[in-house]
Amino acid sequence: MKFLKYFLLLSIVISSCKTEEDEPTPEFSKDYGKGMYILTDQGVSFYNLEDVDSLRVMKNGIYKSVNNTSISQPKSITIKGNQAFIIGDKVYTVDIETFGSLGSITGFSNPISCVRVDNNRLYVVDKGDATVKVVDLIKKEIQSHIETGDGTQPTKIVNNWFRTVIMNGGSSTKAERDSSIVSIDYFTKYDFVVVDDFSGKLDVGYNPNSAVFGTDDLWVLCKGIYDPNNPVDNTPGTIYQVWPYSVLSSFFNKTLSGIYNADNLTINKSKSRLFFTAENGVYITDLGINPTVHIPGIDASFIAINTESINDSTNVEYLYTNDANQSGLVLKYEAWTGDFVESIVVNGTALEVAFY
């Protein structure tokens, strides 16, 4: 009888273990992948722009529809490899083909932008405590942090080769301005040993807020001072050309005369033209920095350039942006001419777009 009791007890334990082991993991359909991802104040929308016009469909709220939960306080979206990273109140990670959740990371004060520096690490700019948080993507947790400077307000982060560069963007008032960019290395320069090291600082113009890598340099856009409440303090923006791969240094800069509230610097695929937003529209400039108004009269908060095939032998670069006065739309223009192409209707206010 005692043996029978032990046998029954063992059978229950084994049965329980087997049930846990056999617990099915979620399987998601590969409904996404190549296309445009639009982050809005309502979540993420997907537009299959690589399909022929008649088959293009906007799918709104894809994160919620796939994962049965919403993104809280959406701010930015970044795609790297086969993953997307969405910053809200925390960092959400998803598989780009299914948009199924791969987990989330908490522990931030005010996360604002990020870059994946290798398969296992994500650098997240935390504006709330002036740090870059190093995230372990396997464990989905913060493993360390690097300070960007006392009292700074870091904004945008970009990376290339072995180094990230972070813009300390300051604020709108003269008293709260900043002028620094800082670098953090994630590999040693030549032998690619994993590090997370603060490596430099460079003072540039007032309130650097965005940057793009050129052929062998880094272009940094500084907003200047733009305080609508005290316009007497306002100063125009500047663009700096920076050597980013040793000691940070600048060998060229130019004031954007008469241009205020410059932001969202972007570069085309051939790295021959720069684009940015300002108070009176979208500007285009050559690398000599001779900007002209490219798309006038829109109040834009982002720019994205995407190269698209229109037939077997022709590729065209398009510029995607928004206008605060046209809610619920992403605006598409021919990048070189500035000619309007179409408005893409989306659920909510568009905050940023990314392509895969």
N, C-alpha and C positions, 0 to 999 in steps of 0.2 A: 504494500500500500504506500509506504514512504517513497519507494522507487517511482511509483506511478505519479505521485505528487511532484517529485523533482522533474520527471519527464514532461509533465504538463506545463510546469513553470518554465522550463527551458524552451518548450515549443512556443510559448507566448512571447518570450524574449526574442527568439529568432524571428518570429512572425512580425514583431514590432520593428525590429531592425530592418527587415526586408521591405516593410512598408515605407520606411524613411528613405532607404536607398532607391526605391522604385518611384519616389515622388517625381512626377514629370516636370521638367524644366520648360519654361515658356518657349514656344516656337513661333517665330514671326515670319510673315510672308515678306519676300524681297520685292516690295512695291515701290521702292524709291531708288536711290543711287544717283545716276547722272541727271543733272538738272539744276535749277535755281532754288535755294532755300531762303525764305524771307522771314526774318524775325520781326514780329509785330508786338504791340502791347497786349495782344490776345494769345500769343503763342508762336508757333512756327507753321508756315505755309510752304507747300512744295509746288513748283511749276515745272512741268516736263518740257522745257523749251527746246530740247534737242529733237523732239518729235516734229512731224510735219504740222503745219498750222491747224489743220482740221482735227488733229488728235491731241492738241495741247489742252490740258485741264488744270485748273487751280484746285489744289486740295488744301483746305484750311484746317488748322488745329491738329496737325498730324501727331505731335507728341502726345497730346491728350487722347486721341483716338487709338493710338497703339498701346499706350501705357496706362490708360485709365486714370491719369492724374495730370495736373496742370503745372506749368512753369511759373513760379512766383517771381514777380519783379524782373521780367526779361530785360536784358541790357545789350548783350552782344552774342554773336555766333561766329565760331571759327571751325573750319574743316581742315583736317590734316590726316593724310592716309585714308583709311576707311572708317574714321570716326569723326563725329562732330562734337564740339564742346560749346555748351550754351551757358552763358553766365546770367544768373538771376540773383536770388537771395543766397544761392549756393551755386556750385558748378555741376551741371548735368552732363553726363556723357552718354552718347548713343552710337549704335551701329548705323552707318550711313545708308546701307542698303535696306534695312528693315525699320529703322528709327526706333528700334527697341532699346530700352534703357540698359546701359552697362554699369549703372550705379551713379552715385552722386557724392560730392565732397562738401563738407561743411567746415565751419571754423573760421569764416571770414568776417571782417567788419563791413567792408564795402567793396566787394570784388568788382572789377570794371573791365579788364581785358586779359587775354591769355595767349600763350603760344605753347605748342608741344615741342619740346627740344629733343626728345628721343622717344623711343617706344614706351619707356617707363616713367618719364617725367614730364610734368606740365608746370610751366611757370605762370602764376596768376598774380596780376597786379592788384593789390589791396589798397585802394586809395584811403580807406578809413584809418589805417594805422601806418601809412607810408612804408610799406614793405612789398617785396615780391615773395609770395609763398611758393615753396617747392612742393609739388604734389606727387606722391607715389601713385602711379596709375594702376598698379597691380593691387595694392592694398586699399586704394581709394581713400587716402588720408594725407594730411599735411605732414611732411617729414622735417622741414626746416623753413627758415625765412631769412631774407637778406634785406636790410634797411636801405631805403633810397635817399635818406638824408633827413635830419631833424626838421620838422615843420613842413616838409614837402607834400605835394599833392600829386603823386604819380598818376599818369593817365594811360597813354598808349605804350605798348611793348612790341618790338619787332626783333627778328632774329635772322642770322645768316652764318653759316660755316660753324663757328664755335662760340659765338657771342650773341647776347641779347643787348639791346639798347632801350632804355626806358626814358620817356619824356616826363619831366616834372612840370606839370602844366599850370601850376599856380591857380589863380582865381580871377574873377572879373575886375576887381578893384586894384588901384595902384598900390595900395598897402599890402595886398596879398599876392603880388606878382612873384614869379620865379623865373629863372633864366638858365636852369641846368638840365643837362641830360646825363645819365649815368649808364655804365655798362656792367653786366654780370656775365661771366664766362661759365658755360656749362660743360665744355671740354677744354683740355689744354690744346694749344694752337696747332701743334703738328702731330703729336702722338695720340690725341683723342682719349686721354685719360679723363674719366668722369670727375668733374669738380662742380661746385656751386659757389663761385668766388666773385665778390665785388672786385672790379678791375679798373674802374676809372670814372672820372667826372669831367665834364666840359661845360663852361658857361657859353651860352649862345644869346639869342634875343629874348625879349620878354615872352614868357608863357609858351614854350614849345609844346605842341599838342599832337603832332603826327609826323611820321617819317617813312621813307621808302628807300630800299636799296637800289642803287643804279648799277652800272656795269662793274665798277670797282670802288664805289663810294656810297655814301649815305646822304640823302637829301632830307633836311629837317625843316619843317614849317613851324614858325613861331607866330602865334596869333597877334602879339602885341597886347596893348591894354584896350579892352572894349567894355566899357562900363556905361550902359544906357542911362543910368541915373546921374552920372557925372561925365558927360561927353567931353568936357574940357580936358580931362585926363587921358583921353583916347590917343593911342599911337598906332601907326600902321604896322602891318605884319612884316616879317622878314623871312627869307629862305637862306639856309646855310648848307654849304657843301662840306661834308665831314669825312675825314679818313677814319674808318671805324676799326681797323684790324690790328692796330698796335696801340700806342698811346693816343687817346682820342684827341684829334686836332682838326681845326677848320682852316681851309685855304681859300675860301671864297664865300662871300655873303652879299645879299642885295636886299635893300628895303623895297617893299611893295608899296610904292607911293600912292596914296589915296585909297588903299585897299584895307578895310578894317574887318575884324572878326574872321580872319582866315583860318581854315580848319580842313581836316579830312584830305590830306595830301595823298595822291594816288599817281601811279606811273603806268604807262602803257607797256605792252608786251615787249616791244623792241627797245624799251628804256630810252626813248628819244623825246617824249613829251610828258610834262607833269600837269596834273589837274588838281584843283582845290576849290572849296566853297568859300564864299565870303558874304557880306551883308547884302550885296546886290546881285548874287547869282553864282554861277559856276565859271571858273577861269581856266584857261589853258595857257601853257607857256613852253617855250623851248628851253634848252638847258643853259642858255645865256640869261635866263630869267627876264623875259620880256612879256609879261602876262597881258592877255586881253580877255574881255568878257566873252565867254563862249556860249553860255546859256543864260540870258538875262532874266531878271524878274522872278526868280524862284528862291524860296527860303529853304535851302537844302541842308540836311544834317548827315548825309552820307553820300559817298560815291563808290561805285565798283565798275571796273572795266573788264569786259569779257569778250574773248574772241570766238566768233561763231561762224560755222560753215553755211553759206547760202546756196552753194552747189558744189560739185565735185572739185572745182578748181579755184574757188573764190572764198576767202575768209574775210570777215569784216569785224572790226572792233566796235563794240557798242558800250555806251556809258549808261549806267543805271543809277538813278537818284530818286529823291522825293521832293515834295514841296509842302511845307507846313500849312499852306492854304488850300491844299488839295488832299484832304485826308482819305485814306483807303486806297491810295494809288501808288504804284511804283512807275516812274517815268523812264522811258527808254529813248535814247538819242543815238545817232551815229556819232561815234566819238570824235572823229577828225573834223567833221563839218559842223557838228552841233545841231544837225537837222533832227527834228522830232520824228520818232518812229511810231510809238504807241504808248498808251496807258494800260497798265496791268492792274486789274482790280484785285484787292486783297482784303481779307477780313481784319480790320483794325488799322492802327497807325503804323506804317512801316518804320522800323528802327535801323535795320541793316540787312544787307543781302550777302550771300556767299554762294559759290559755285562749286560743283563737283563734276 
